[in-house]
Amino acid sequence: MGIAALMLDLEGTELTAEEKELLRHPFTGGVILFTRNYHSTEQLEQLVATIREESGKEILISVDHEGGRVQRFREEFTSLPAIATLSRQDNAKQAAYNHGWLMAAEVRAMGIDFSFAPVLDVDYSVSEVIGDRSFSRDPKIISALAIEYIKGMREAGMASTGKHFPGHGAVTEDSHNEIPVDNRSRDEIWNNDIIPFQDLIPEGLDAVMPAHVIYAEVDSKPAGFSSYWLQTVLRKDLNFDGVIFSDDLTMEGASVMGGYAERAEAAMDAGCDMILVCNNRAGAIEVIDKARINQSAESSNRLLRMRGKPFMNRSALLDTKKWSEAVKGLSALA
């Protein structure tokens, strides 16, 4: 039995009656947590346990916990530096491994399966939404550091997700609020932005999240709704057989595909294995009620790879020398 295709969010620190019902729906296969869902490590552990109990099936629990500006859990967690700081260190590869391991270890210790990381976008210094979330302007430096980063994640029992395919860094618009259009040629994208994905896939990248960006010289649809980008380039040309997650379908960058049900159908038809519908409960319910979610058995089973591997609990983690040394090392980064 695999995992269903819809990932939802929650309103607060405890499940509501409606959320318990949504979790039991056969379309629901995942939950993404936000800052509003966190009060303390004890509360978070209880919430995660309750989600699993109420769903009554295999379910993925995730979070965006990159460090820097994008770190959903703060108090009682290590304050992780933005990954842009890593390339400036003399021991950059070790710092990347430590960052990946520490992020993953603290999240896995809560029983959460994975964080959507790492960011593989190239930083062209034009995109505020990417910015210091990127390792570097140099695609090969991104590859070198991201390889070490996912090694650290894997050591802590966490699968990796590279985002935002094929690259969000060259557009000024934020796809949360606008519909970004990247007018570069296919060759320019391939010779720059694709490189980190191309390098990471043979190293065991577990999942990819495409961008809500239209690459107008290549396809009229945003990448996450484009069978060209997902099937021809990602699956065929790059030989990727891991999981494809949509980015949040409530983002403005997805609005060109129609209503929420239409967006969900288009993302699945293009090749996504799991679709995210967050921060809009009415939109999520529309997807459940109206969308034709055609998920193959292969896709459902592929999602099982994203489950967290066995890992120690929080108290055991904080007693390890590896944790204290990683915290000390990363706290020294500028």
Steps between C-alpha positions, in 0.01 A plus 500: 500500500653829392430862591221719363572811292371802698704692760310743723577750776353552848357807673668483840683300764228235536278322250149631447204270438501600133871422469453156650239433234726635225789281615282191465399586144643250249658782293703631798854365522698780663510797737735799485562688824551874541608733782138530616501126574788528746498603864756268662686182423270306733190636324652429158574138586141458616362663186705274274386191691137611480522564124624146446238350729207693353596438137482125551734437207846570363548878502796731440565790738720778368620856563701777333792522743795623293658745744540874465173668399323169450503313830156410634604389849712747697479477878673185633649437155846603383491825303638384166689749281386561144676255267655788307745534789641152442692572179696775675656258751846347468346164583190556288430134425519400865281797593243390240500145634459627858218734400314223318550254783403741778190624321389146425590362842296757692201456268517119498525496880147645500370212289463718188596315183678772304569865432471626142873557451745583356444804279689443172412831334785709360525841666508761223452779758164596349256278689417615852299187572810286430796721598695352792296180481736405215843348556668710230498677163723221367302185406799273561549640851130436563549141387809442713342638817157349442652154460650533848176650632289203393762262642441668835123477458523134413717431806215635714241284326350766273431490126598804291292726275671727248313819415392687292547312170628609252593822686320797659804723548497696174157666538424802715138407567406294807280211386309518830354833390559534126528291183873497418613469138858402417582589138839333480571237235490130574877480451569776752284329760653162424858628516445668838192428710463133405856415606434452875204271427702312240784452750283413801279237335780240465595577863159383620277809502171356626249759380461814292261795532444695176463877487180690428693685229416517129812447285342668199758393241446136598134452603198721562418325829681542834749217554288325762218456246721422200537144379798624298691609810388213722485209258735586211771687689483371857394139449648427157798730443620508863390144577330601826286229657434667837199689631364817337315736736299793371569833661200641687207516258354804679796716394435770242748337263258206470194713426552488124375141506150587620316414821641277771352179362638583153842578645505167686401303193754683281785441746422130530454460125837669439674248724489612863474221757367721780327839490513761777195713579581729793371812673163482329264246657223573250744427219603171659137395541432594137781267395360219715144551380552577132842398371552176313816375671637222282794364697674189373611221728859578396460862610335402829775252580773746399387731782587233756867586440445833675420346837750586769744228596528398867674766707556585866263713707576858597648433843737238360600734216588786736728266695713413199841653436416526131205730571698730731790524257270573205322775697830654602638490146195654336457768765839638400395561140457861390 
